[in-house]
Amino acid sequence: MHGMDNQKNAASRLTLPLSHVLCESRPSDTLIAWRDTQPLLLSDFRHRVSTLVAKLRSSPQPRWALCFDDSYLFSVALLALLYSGKTPVIPGHCRQSLLQQQRLNNAFDGLLTDRELRLDCPTLALSVERLNLRDPAEKLPDWPDNAEIILFTSGSTGQPKPVYKPVSLLEAESELLAQNWGERLSGTRIAATVSHQHLYGLTFRILLPLALGLPFHAQITEYHEQLGPLTKNSLTLIASPAYLKRLDPNLAPLNCAMVISAGGPLNLDEACRVKQLLKVLPVEIYGTSETGVIAWRQQETPKQPWSPFHGVCVAQQADGTIAVTSPLFNGDVGHGIHDEISLDPKGFHLLGRKDRIIKIEEKRLSLTEVELRLMALDEISDAAVIPVTQGDRTILAAAIVLTESGERIRLKSDTYLTQYLRQSLRQWLEPVALPKRWRILSSIPINPQSKRAYGELQELFL
């Protein structure tokens, strides 16, 4: 009976498990992805994966970091690692100095990449050069039972922290998304403005198209102008709020079949402007790296609530923050999200983040409060504060953008300015909360997901 149940479950699925993507029963000329005008077919995909599996299986290193610009080569490396019984590690960036630091912290043992990266670990480079498909493809080993992927998220403090994702839960997420939008996505191609090095890009730019058999664009879409040629076919765009806010109203409107946005909420005007320019109201996704997707909305009206996905339950904790239970994660990560909400008969509203709290010398400090105190000074127009390690202690470091009055004080010297700022903060902050290291910037860097680029900020203080 158990075997019958499994067959029934497999038959009722809307999506392919990752282990079936390279299945011999699928036609070799199935379009997996495209790069410029080059179609990338299943025959090439199988061949590349099996060739790489042969190399990886002879290597002793168990965990390999993936750092790719090209999404197709990233997918090849991901599947090859899983078939080899290795663990893919996905840093949230591809920055040499930060990777070197993660390597020193033993985050991974080897590197797969299409970039010029030099790390002191075994490195396999993949390139877009065409393969000779006349060589017979190696037979693939059996798919591992307990495959998992390790993602690194910057967290709100800027320190990269690992999130362990069983492949079975990532597949369950694709199935859940297919239940919601499988019909709308059907027949479309997928292009993205976001990196696959983060969970949002990994889920929507790579895993979902593979699971639904939809072709995906191997290159990132950085500019509005690049969308024109892509919309010649029915297109689903996986975008960041930053990209959608920058759409140029002077360009002719384009037809997208679907636009998905995540990483931060759009306001109603911004959502309506996307509809004017891309002919479809964006579907906004709310979730975290730890929990996966939690809820979605399409803003038809002001104050449109977020609707939890099927099987996901949202409650409010005593401190006003969200609590989530979901089939998409293990453990209690749904109770540590720090976003404040109010409940609504149709879902919930997001009210903003609770402060980012860290401990230094046993004192609980709010990084948000230190930032707000800095920005309250006449000399500072913007600020980002992160913890950095100096020797064996943790201190606060501040990246700041100066106002005109700040620039005037800086004329005396940078040291004079930072001493002046520390003195100004003393009435508000205890000594341990005063930034010890400073960088003066023209603007605080943000990443393609419209969030503060904590990786870049960490790099400023290495």
Helices and strands as residue ranges (DSSP letters): H 2-12, G 18-20, E 31-35, E 38-41, H 42-57, E 63-67, H 71-83, E 87-90, H 96-104, E 110-113, E 123-125, E 148-153, E 161-166, H 167-185, E 189-192, H 199-201, I 202-207, H 208-212, E 216-217, G 224-226, H 227-230, E 235-239, H 241-245, E 258-262, H 268-278, E 283-288, E 292-297, E 307-308, E 313-316, E 322-325, G 333-335, E 339-344, E 347-353, E 357-360, E 363-366, H 367-376, E 380-390, E 393-402, H 404-410, H 414-425, G 431-433, E 437-440, H 454-460
